[in-house]
Each structure stands twice: as C-alpha cells, then as structure tokens.
Amino acid sequence: MKIFEILTEIKRRNSLLYYFGWANLGLLGFALSGFVWDDTIITGIHAWIKPAKFALSVWLYVWTFGWLLYYLPQSRQVKWISYLMVVCMLIENTAIFMQAFRGVRSHFNVSTAFDATVFSIMGIFIAINTCIVLWVLILFFSPGVKLSRVMLHAWRAGIFLFFVGGVSGGIMSGTLAHAVGVPDGGSGLPLLNWSTIAGDLRIPHFFTLHGLQVMAWFGWWNSKRTESTVPITIFFLGYCIFSIALHIFALEGKSIFPF
C-alpha cells in the first residue's frame, strides 16, 4: 500500500488515534525546534532530545494500535481502549515536555517534591497503559477477531512482546536509572544516547517494545508466501532470545557496542 492509502486506512479504522498521531507529529516538530531556541543540557544531552523521541514513539504507538484494534469486534471496549490510550499518552508527553521547559529530568527525577510527584504520575499512567495493552492481548485471543491465522499469530506475538517490554521499564523505574554500571548521562550514541561504555536498559526496552511492529511486518511478509504459522513461531522465539540477551547484557553492565 502507498503511504497515502495507509493514512486513509488508519483514519477509517480509528479516527481518534489517527488524529492523536498527527498531534504527536506536531509535538515532534515543536521539540525539534527546541534545538534552535534552547541550549539547555540535561544529563549530558540536549533538553529536547527526550521530548522528540517520546513524541515520535507515541506517534508510532497510537497509529499501530489504530491499525490493529480494527481487527477486534468493534465494541464499546475498543472505544474505551482508544480513549484511555490517548489520556495516558497525553499525560505522559505533557509531563515530559513540561520538564524539558523547566530544564530538568522528567524520568527518575525525585530531587524535589514536585518532580517526584510528576514522575509518580507518569508511572501511574504508564502502568495503566500497560494494563490496557494486556487487555488488548486478551481480546486478541477472543472469538471474532477478523484476521487470517498467520496474521493473528503474528499480532498476538507482537502485542505480547510489547507488553513484556514494560519489564525493563519497570526495572529502570525501580532503580531510578537506565544505565547499569555508570551514572546516567555518560558517553552514548548520537541522539539515542544509549551507553557505549556500560549496560543500558533502554536498549532491550526499545527492541522488545518494537517487537510489535517487527512481528507484524514479518507476519505480513510470511503471509505472502505460506499459510503456515511455523515460520512466525520460529521467528518469535528467536526474537525472544535476542531480547533476553539484550536484557542480560544490560543488567550485567555490559555495552553491546564495540567502541
């Protein structure tokens, strides 16, 4: 499908998540403009890198779910799921952008009572969002899902990976840091800032979460060649092993980068 056709289809399937996705692309543009009018540095990186990354991430998240929720029986549950996703992500991004304006960290920041409250609110709504994803996963095992066997298998695997991707997020919240073995804010990759000298839980968090899109793409590619779910199962198990290995490297304080 061409890009315009994909956009039209997402709008038809879930107009709320479609327009919210565009709103986050707008936020992405605003965050990128921050590189021009603001030179604030937070833990070694530009203050507007994190808002930009989260706006981009939320955009991809809501458009992906805008696409996949269509396959469920269109009931009141789907509408509630869509509204709750918007509320959770709106609060999350509001907190991140507000803290960037203030020139302080949004995540793991408990330096003042206000900052701790902001971080706690973010944690509460991320927890709610995780429960929503679990709700969607359960619904994908219910009767009436409008998908071929191959694609149903792929979406179930992808949603599961997205759900368990919250594990590394929980670990980071519990330790109030994403780096393992060094303080946050050390040497890292450009823009992503993933640590190149120690373990970094953002790496397994990223790859496990985005297993959702990887599994959907592989399912689509596989469905053009066979009706068997065996390749998807093998690919899924391989991706799980890959994600677990990334978690082990991070928790042992080891960088996956050879430089």
Residue pairs with C-beta under 8 A, 6 or more apart in sequence:
1 9
7 18
9 67
10 17
10 18
10 21
10 63
10 66
10 67
11 18
13 66
13 67
13 69
13 70
14 65
14 66
14 67
14 69
14 70
14 82
16 66
16 82
16 83
16 86
17 62
17 63
17 65
17 66
17 69
17 82
17 85
17 86
18 63
18 66
20 62
20 86
20 89
20 90
21 59
21 62
21 63
21 66
24 55
24 56
24 58
24 59
24 62
24 89
24 93
25 55
25 59
27 51
27 55
27 93
27 97
28 52
28 55
28 56
28 59
31 48
31 51
31 52
31 55
31 97
31 100
32 48
32 52
34 46
34 47
34 48
34 51
34 52
34 100
35 46
35 48
38 46
38 47
38 48
39 46
40 46
40 47
40 100
40 103
41 47
42 50
42 100
42 103
42 104
42 105
43 105
43 184
43 185
44 185
44 186
44 188
44 193
45 185
45 188
45 193
47 100
47 103
48 100
49 191
49 193
50 96
50 100
50 106
50 107
51 93
51 96
51 97
51 100
53 191
53 192
54 92
54 93
54 96
55 93
58 89
58 92
58 93
60 213
61 85
61 89
62 85
62 86
62 89
64 212
64 213
64 216
65 81
65 82
65 85
65 136
66 82
68 136
68 155
68 159
68 216
69 78
69 81
69 82
69 136
70 146
71 140
71 145
71 146
71 147
71 152
71 155
72 78
72 136
72 139
72 140
72 142
72 144
72 145
72 146
73 142
73 144
73 145
77 135
77 139
81 132
81 135
81 136
84 128
84 129
84 132
85 129
85 132
87 125
88 125
88 126
88 128
88 129
88 132
89 129
91 121
91 122
91 125
92 122
92 125
92 126
92 129
95 106
95 118
95 119
95 121
95 122
96 106
96 122
98 106
98 118
99 105
99 106
99 109
99 115
99 118
100 106
104 111
104 115
105 115
106 118
106 119
106 122
107 119
107 122
107 172
107 178
108 119
108 172
108 173
108 176
108 177
108 178
108 184
109 115
109 116
109 118
109 119
110 116
110 119
110 176
123 173
126 166
126 169
130 163
130 166
133 159
133 162
133 163
133 166
134 163
136 159
137 156
137 159
137 160
137 163
139 145
140 152
140 155
140 156
140 159
141 156
145 152
147 155
148 223
148 227
149 227
149 229
150 219
150 222
150 223
150 226
150 227
150 228
150 229
150 232
151 216
151 219
151 220
151 223
153 219
153 229
153 232
153 233
154 215
154 216
154 218
154 219
154 220
154 222
154 223
154 232
155 215
155 216
155 219
157 211
157 215
157 219
157 232
157 236
158 211
158 212
158 213
158 214
158 215
158 216
158 219
159 212
161 208
161 209
161 211
161 212
161 214
161 215
161 236
161 239
161 240
161 243
162 208
162 209
162 211
162 212
164 208
165 204
165 205
165 208
165 209
165 210
165 211
165 243
167 208
167 247
168 201
168 202
168 204
168 205
168 208
168 247
168 250
169 205
171 201
171 251
172 178
172 201
172 202
172 205
177 183
177 184
178 184
178 200
178 201
178 202
179 185
179 186
179 195
179 198
179 199
179 200
179 201
180 198
180 199
180 200
180 201
180 250
180 251
180 252
180 253
181 198
181 199
181 253
181 254
182 195
182 197
182 198
182 253
186 195
186 197
186 198
187 195
187 196
187 197
188 194
188 195
188 196
188 200
189 196
189 257
192 202
194 200
194 202
194 203
194 257
195 255
196 255
196 257
196 259
197 255
198 253
198 254
198 255
199 249
199 250
199 251
199 252
199 253
199 254
199 255
200 250
200 255
201 247
201 250
201 251
203 246
203 249
203 250
203 256
204 243
204 246
204 247
204 249
204 250
207 242
207 243
207 246
208 243
208 246
208 247
211 239
211 243
214 239
215 232
215 235
215 236
215 239
218 232
218 235
219 232
222 231
222 232
222 235
246 256
249 255
249 256
